[in-house]
């Protein structure tokens, strides 16, 4: 859980390290679809908020 909190905090702070944090989560938990989603979407993202239009 702490790894997620750190990854989301980095994403919210627009920290480039968010990509590495989500990559580590996907590496540790390959079946984790949420971590995979954020890894794919954090390229250029500025927030952890998902907006569906």
Buried (B, 14 or more C-beta within 10 A) or exposed (E): EEBBEBBBBBBBEEBEEBBEBBBBBBEEBEEBEEBBEBBEEBEEBEEBEEEEE
